[in-house]
Structures are given as structure tokens and as C-alpha cells.
Amino acid sequence: MPGEAVTLQLGHYAGCVGAQWWGLQAGPGGGPAELRSSTLLRSERAPGGRERLTPRLVALELKGGSVGPVAAAGPVAAGTGTAATSWDGAVAAYLERDPAPRDGDRAEESAAEGRGSPHTPVPGAAPAPSPLAPSQDASSGGTERLWSDYLNVHLHPKSVYVIRQYMHDGECGCLEAFGQGQSLLQDPGCLEELEDRLHFYVEECDYLQGFQVLCDLHNGFSGVGAKVTELLYDEYSGKGILTWGLTPGTSNLGDSPKNLYRVMNVALGIVHLSRHSSLLCPLSLSGSLGLRPQPPVTFPYLNYDASLNFHSSAVLAAALDTLTVPYRLSSSQGSMMHLAETLNFSGRKDVPWKLLVAWRERRLRSCFAQSVVLRGIGNESHVSSSARTQPPSPLHACESAEQTLQRYLHTLFPGALSAAHVLEQPCRTLPPYPQFFSPLLTQQGFLRDKPPPSAAGVFSAAVESIPVLAALQASPVLHTLLTSLYMDVKKLNARRFASFFSAGVEQDEFQEALEELRTLSQCYETELEGSESEDEEDSD
């Protein structure tokens, strides 16, 4: 059986996504566990002798309030004989009410993708109250500035390492450039701290299958990630390294130096992270990684604010929690390396479905390989017809949800290598997960048969779970994404950015990385796109 994974969060936005992801692990469940909690979480003794689960996590952050306090009444940093991490911000409290009766983990269908429900509410019945009551501020994201504001799990003291050389925010002293991040892990003290924390978690694993790296791409943490993945590649040969390159939902910086730095950091980050990762996937709700801003990704039944990290990180966390299912299944022997090898061939290292890859919406005409997960759908929800009737479509002739999904993928992407998994367990969205869902959704994330009453004082119950359909694809869309990024960076006059290069990146090294980015983009090129690229170069 595949073993444990150690997670690294590198940067503030990575911390935001991570905090939401850990919260999804804490949701209640019923019936047999379809996912192994031990893949991501470790067991420890809490004060009083009670057993609790904590993330197997190393998070690198900056000083200056980017991480709030961990108090005894909140998400506690408690462990075994180690001094607690110093926290110096505010803490948010989420109070549990007496839970209302629940009807188990009944499988429902996808809310985010807007699919209808086979289940209908009882006419005239009022929705049951949510067992956890989110505050208005927690739901709207009005007060959440730090990821610790919505962290609802306990952390071990070894988890958070605050880097004191740089500030999280401000006009100066920030970790802005790729070279600054690289230089951090060339400092013996910083490197020793990181290795000590890694060894602590690795040594307590029965069988380590690999590392999950959540890394900011848009700032100097892209350089930190480059050195961290190189370290993991060298020290833990043969173990999986799945890297998720993260950028916030909006980046309206115009022609400011910060925007130009952002684009160069992203380009260098993708190149260096792909060198030592088993699989690299860029994740963002932004419409573009390049210089020209594009509208963020939209979903039909999510009313989220892409400018709020609290909101955008929650969407990405739900995607992550679903995409990582193949190597967390209780019933599967699949591992991180197996997932990476399924998608990573011919030099390709990445991409997920509803285009969370910072590129404007376009129809995916094809993909080379994909891992698809559908969760929150029970076997009773598949569309098979009675044996006595003629199926209206080939999908209705399938005998299970798995067969239906496989047939659908084969029809949509003929010739692609598709691995599919179906889970009854939905994605839990209890507080502090933001309640940014449409009022047209039920508590289980399905479309209502009719809109809820809108009379004064009548509110819809909180959405407690949602079905999710997510795919990790090696797709030609990445050729367009990476080529566009390459062209944007190539147009920049490098001589204007002496401060960026003075941080430790040589001009020759930068140009070499640009060519490597172009080569990486060509791995995703189809024959048709290849001929189009040649025509464009001729016209230039």
C-alpha cells in the first residue's frame, strides 16, 4: 500500500491554499473511509492524552505578520518536547453549535460544474440548520488577511519556519526576486533548519512515497522552491515530488516593476521547478501569467471574489483535494510516482481541467493523458437504463459511475490515456470554508428544483459539501500558455532590471532559462500548432 507524503508550503499564497486544504481534511464523515488520512496527516497525543491528527507539514513564511498566533483555544502548535513557534498576529475563532441530525454521507452531484440532482427536497420542508455556523465575516472574507485566520487544524512546532531576513509586506525588504529566494537556501543556517524539519517528518514515516510542494510562483519564493525541489531530488532519490506552482487570482499591477518582476519570477520558477519535480502543475484563477491581465476564471454557481486570497485559495484547495485522490485511496495501490508517470512523458510535466492554469477560456480539443476524479456521486446516481428498454445513449448503457465516466472521457478525448476514479465522498465545505455559493444550491451542493424563498429574515442553509469533477491533464493548452509567457519575457529589456539580476541571477543564466521555457512549451505542441507557430515566426 502506498505510504505517507510530506507537504511543503513555500510562500504566503501557498499558505492560504494549504490552510484551506487542511481544513477540508478535518470534515466529518460516515461509513467506510475511501481516503487514507495517514497519507497527509500524522497522529500525535494532545494534552490530556487524546489522539489527534496534524499535517505532516513544513511551511516557510516571512516575518511581519504573515502568520498569526496559535492559541490554546484555536489551531494549536503543540508537540512533543519542542518549543512552540512564535506567532504575532490575531486569531479567528469558529465555535461549534449542537449538531443537527444528519442523514449520513449521501452521495450528491457536482455544484461547481452546475449539474442537476437526482434527489429532490421534501415539498414544504425547511432546510436543516448547518452544524457549524460561519460568521458573516468568515463567509465573506472581510477580515481574513492571514492564512492563520482560517487555519482550523493543529500544527506541530516543526511545521512553521519563519524566515527573518525578509518582510512579508511593505515597500522594502520583501522577497521580490527569484535570485533572493535561491540565495536563502545557500545560507547554512536556513538550509539546516529546513533539513532538520524534513528529517523529523521523514523519519517517522513507515514508507515515504514522496513530497507535495505548494510554491508561490509570482515572488521570490519561486527561487526558494527551485532550491527546495533540487534538495529533495538529491536527498530522496526515487521519491515522488509533485509541485503545484501557485499564483493569486488577480495581479492588477500594470507596468509597475512588481508586475515585471512577477512575470520573470513565474518564468524562472516554471523552468527550475520542472527540472527536479516528478510533476509540475501551475494552479491559478488568474486569466493570465503574462504581462497583460485577463479576467479571472468564473464558475456558474460560485460568487467568489478573485481579489480575496481567502476565496481564491478555497477554490484551488478543493481542486487540490480532488486531484490528489489517486494516491490517497484506501482501495488503490496507486502512488505519487505512478500518477506522475501517467502524465509525465516526452518531457511533459503538467495541467488541471476547468483551466486553473492562468489562460483565457478555450475549448480543449485534445489532451495527451489525464487523471480524472469525480467525487460526491454515489453508485445509485449513474444513468444506466433498465435492461428492457433501449438506452437513449451509450452512457445510459453503462453499469456503474466509473464506466460512465470512462466512456464519457473516451468520447470527449479519443486516443488519450485516461485514468478515472469515482468517489462517493464529497468535498466538505464546512466553516471556515467560505460560503460563496449560489443560493440556488442545496446543503449538499446540488441545484434546487426551485429558487429558495427570498422573504426578509429567511436565509438559505450553508452549503456543507459539494461534488467535484477535476482533471489533471497533459494538454496542448500548455503550449499556448508557456509560449505566451516566453514571448512576454523575451520582449523585456533586461538591462532595465539591474536590481532583479543583482539578487543572484546572471544574464546568461536567465537567457538559458528562457530557451528552456521555449523547449518545454514545444513538448505540448501538436502538429497543427507547430505549423501555425512556423507561420507566425515567418510573419515576424
Salt bridges, closest charged atoms under 4 A:
GLU44 OE1 - ARG42 NH1 2.80
GLU44 OE2 - ARG52 NE 3.11
GLU61 OE2 - HIS12 ND1 3.13
ASP103 OD2 - ARG106 NH1 3.93
ASP105 OD1 - ARG428 NH2 2.09
GLU108 OE2 - ARG106 NE 2.81
GLU108 OE1 - HIS119 NE2 3.85
GLU193 OE1 - ARG197 NH2 3.11
ASP196 OD2 - LYS158 NZ 2.63
GLU204 OE2 - ARG42 NE 2.50
GLU230 OE1 - LYS227 NZ 3.41
GLU235 OE1 - HIS199 NE2 3.56
ASP321 OD1 - ARG328 NH1 3.18
ASP321 OD2 - ARG375 NH1 2.87
GLU464 OE1 - ARG102 NH1 3.24
ASP488 OD1 - ARG292 NH1 3.65
GLU516 OE1 - ARG275 NH2 2.78
GLU525 OE2 - HIS479 NE2 3.56
GLU529 OE2 - ARG362 NH2 3.97
GLU529 OE2 - ARG365 NH2 3.85
GLU537 OE2 - ARG518 NH2 2.80
